[in-house]
Amino acid sequence: MVATKAPKWMILIVFCLAQFLDVANLSAVNIALPKIKAELHLTEAEVPWVINAFTLTFGTFLLIGGKLGDKYGHKALFLAGLAWFSIWSLVCGFADGVILFCIARAMQGLGAAATIPNALALIQFTYTEENEKSRALSVFSSSGALGFGIGLVLGGVFVATIGWKYIFYMQV
């Protein structure tokens, strides 16, 4: 059996979707905070941890995620990060208490920290010509900005219609 290589544009779409989902999740949860607070009976002191659990692990482990990709393979770490993020998104959706929910959010941050730096490295290796690489990195960066904006809208739509937990089910 002969392995075929995917077109470069298709590879870029996968990386952009991963970035889009990571950032959309973060912004959608911001919109859903009042509903999450009410349904999980969070105190005022616990509410910031819904966001901070994700952002602290994401920011802290970005460099480590990239370094592990250097050592064990960027593709493997990217795929593992996607799977990890998806599993913990499902746990977030089913969580019924603050402790499990915040732990799951922190674990989501670890998954995102594995996907983003390794996607960037894979873009660098996939696109070798400078013009091509610049365009790919621009599209990748734009997908994050787009994800943030659409995440705000989707978060509001989900909260107003089917419920905040679907923010996390969508990630899976």
Order of alpha helices (4+ residues) and beta strands (2+ residues): alpha-alpha-alpha-alpha-alpha-alpha
